[in-house]
């Protein structure tokens, strides 16, 4: 009999939550302990529940999951908490890690196997999306009194506009309708963005552009 790991998922978007649950349930070694779409529902569901690991989104309708991560780490110190978010800016990443998160994954990062990430976290590893890892390394390697000049934005005005709409959660079809172009055109712009930023997903592209200060106040 295969030993299973009980995972609790907190994600407010129903479609995203269902997708995460399907990916986890596809592994014979994962059992879904429960799921919720808000902090209040999560706290109610977690009362007395047996959980081996957590998968938390940060931005919920009724607040930020940072406090819940801290609470669950205190109550269940052996159950690692992984953050999965579209936001990968330094402030959120550091806050989550300081609260007790053992890993930080970006949504749409197709290179990350969720079940594998959970098992790695339980084994003591810290699964982190490559784009976030790069920026954390840069942060801690930077000379304290040295300020790097901002990099020139390689994206065209339309490419940046497509990326900004993606950051707002719009699909390819919705972006195409908003800009009055075909969905194939949006695909072309998106591929150019990936090439210019050397990334492989929308989440990574958004993260890189935000880190370089090219997105403006899009949050």
C-alpha positions in Angstrom: 0.0 0.0 0.0 1.4 3.4 -1.0 1.7 5.9 1.9 -0.1 9.1 1.1 0.6 12.7 2.0 -2.4 14.7 3.0 -2.3 18.2 1.4 -4.6 21.2 2.1 -5.0 23.7 -0.7 -6.0 27.4 -0.2 -6.8 29.2 -3.4 -9.7 31.7 -4.0 -10.1 31.3 -7.8 -12.3 28.2 -8.3 -10.8 27.2 -11.6 -7.3 27.5 -10.4 -8.1 25.6 -7.2 -9.7 22.8 -9.2 -6.6 22.7 -11.5 -4.3 22.5 -8.5 -6.4 19.7 -6.9 -6.4 17.7 -10.1 -2.7 18.0 -10.5 -2.1 16.8 -6.9 -4.8 14.1 -7.0 -3.1 12.7 -10.2 -0.3 11.4 -7.9 -1.0 8.1 -6.1 1.1 9.4 -3.2 -1.1 12.5 -2.6 -4.4 12.7 -0.8 -6.4 15.9 -0.7 -7.0 16.7 2.9 -9.2 19.7 2.1 -9.5 22.9 0.2 -10.8 26.4 0.8 -11.2 29.7 -1.1 -10.9 32.2 1.8 -9.0 32.6 5.1 -12.2 32.2 7.1 -13.1 29.0 5.3 -9.6 27.6 5.7 -9.4 28.2 9.4 -12.8 26.5 9.9 -11.8 23.6 7.7 -8.4 23.1 9.3 -9.8 22.8 12.9 -8.9 19.3 13.9 -7.9 18.3 10.4 -5.0 16.0 9.7 -2.6 17.7 7.3 0.9 16.8 6.1 1.5 19.8 3.8 -0.1 23.0 2.7 -0.3 24.8 -0.7 -1.3 28.4 -0.1 -2.1 31.3 -2.4 -1.3 34.6 -0.7 -4.0 37.1 -1.8 -7.4 36.0 -0.6 -10.8 37.9 -0.6 -10.6 38.4 3.1 -6.9 39.1 3.5 -3.3 37.8 3.1 -2.4 34.3 4.0 0.9 35.3 5.7 -0.7 35.1 9.1 -2.3 31.8 8.4 1.1 30.4 7.3 2.5 31.6 10.6 -0.4 30.1 12.6 -0.2 26.7 10.9 3.6 26.5 11.2 3.2 27.0 14.9 0.4 24.5 15.2 1.8 21.9 12.7 5.6 22.5 12.7 6.2 19.2 10.7 3.8 20.2 7.9 5.6 22.4 5.3 3.7 25.3 3.7 4.3 26.1 0.1 3.2 29.3 -1.5 1.8 29.3 -5.0 1.2 32.8 -6.4 1.2 34.9 -9.5 3.1 37.5 -7.4 6.8 36.9 -7.0 8.0 40.3 -5.9 10.7 40.4 -3.3 8.5 41.8 -0.5 6.0 39.0 -0.7 8.6 36.3 -1.1 10.6 37.4 1.9 7.4 38.0 4.0 6.2 34.4 3.2 9.6 32.8 4.0 9.8 34.8 7.3 6.3 33.6 8.2 7.5 30.0 7.8 6.8 29.1 4.1 9.3 26.4 3.0 8.9 27.0 -0.7 7.5 29.6 -3.2 6.2 28.6 -6.6 4.8 30.8 -9.4 1.5 30.0 -11.0 1.9 28.9 -14.6 5.4 27.6 -14.0 4.9 24.5 -16.1 8.4 23.2 -15.1 7.3 22.5 -11.5 5.6 19.2 -10.6 3.3 20.0 -7.6 3.3 16.6 -6.1 7.1 16.4 -6.4 7.4 19.8 -4.8 5.3 18.7 -1.9 7.4 15.6 -1.3 10.6 17.6 -1.6 9.3 20.1 1.0 8.5 17.2 3.4 12.0 15.9 2.8 13.4 19.2 4.0 14.0 20.9 0.6 12.8 24.3 -0.3 11.1 24.2 -3.8 11.4 27.7 -5.4 10.6 28.7 -8.9 13.7 29.5 -10.9 12.8 33.1 -11.6 12.4 33.8 -7.8 15.6 31.9 -7.0 17.6 34.1 -9.4 16.3 37.3 -7.8 16.9 36.1 -4.3 20.5 35.2 -5.2 21.0 38.7 -6.8 19.5 40.3 -3.6 21.9 38.6 -1.2 24.9 38.9 -3.5 24.4 42.6 -4.1 27.0 44.9 -2.5 25.1 46.9 0.3 26.0 50.3 -0.9 25.9 49.7 -4.6 22.8 50.5 -6.6 22.6 48.9 -10.0 21.3 51.1 -12.8 17.8 50.1 -14.1 18.0 48.0 -17.2 16.5 49.4 -20.4 13.1 47.9 -21.1 13.4 45.7 -24.2 9.7 45.3 -24.7 7.7 47.3 -27.2 4.7 49.3 -26.1 2.3 46.7 -27.3 4.3 43.8 -25.8 4.2 45.5 -22.5 0.5 46.2 -22.8 -0.1 42.5 -23.4 2.0 41.6 -20.4 0.1 44.1 -18.2 -3.2 42.6 -19.2 -1.9 39.1 -18.4 -0.9 40.4 -15.0 -4.5 41.4 -14.4 -5.6 37.9 -15.1 -6.9 38.2 -18.6 -6.9 35.2 -20.9 -5.5 35.3 -24.4 -9.0 35.6 -25.8 -9.9 38.4 -23.4 -6.6 40.2 -24.1 -7.3 39.9 -27.9 -10.8 41.4 -27.5 -9.5 44.2 -25.3 -6.8 45.2 -27.8 -9.0 44.6 -30.9 -6.6 42.0 -32.4 -6.7 38.3 -33.1 -5.8 35.7 -30.5 -2.9 34.6 -32.8 -1.5 38.1 -32.6 -1.5 37.9 -28.8 0.3 34.6 -29.1 2.9 36.2 -31.2 3.4 39.1 -28.8 3.6 36.7 -25.9 6.3 34.6 -27.6 8.3 37.7 -28.2 8.1 38.7 -24.6 9.3 35.2 -23.5 12.2 35.4 -25.9 13.2 38.9 -24.8 13.0 38.1 -21.1 14.4 34.6 -21.4 11.4 33.0 -19.6 9.0 30.2 -20.4 5.7 31.2 -18.7 3.5 34.3 -18.1 4.1 34.2 -14.4 7.9 34.3 -14.9 7.5 37.1 -17.5 5.3 39.2 -15.1 7.8 38.6 -12.3 10.8 39.6 -14.3 9.1 42.8 -15.6 8.0 43.8 -12.1 11.4 43.2 -10.7 12.9 45.5 -13.3 10.3 48.2 -12.7 8.8 48.1 -16.1 5.2 47.3 -15.1 4.4 50.5 -13.3 1.7 50.3 -10.5 -0.2 47.3 -12.0 -1.0 45.6 -8.6 
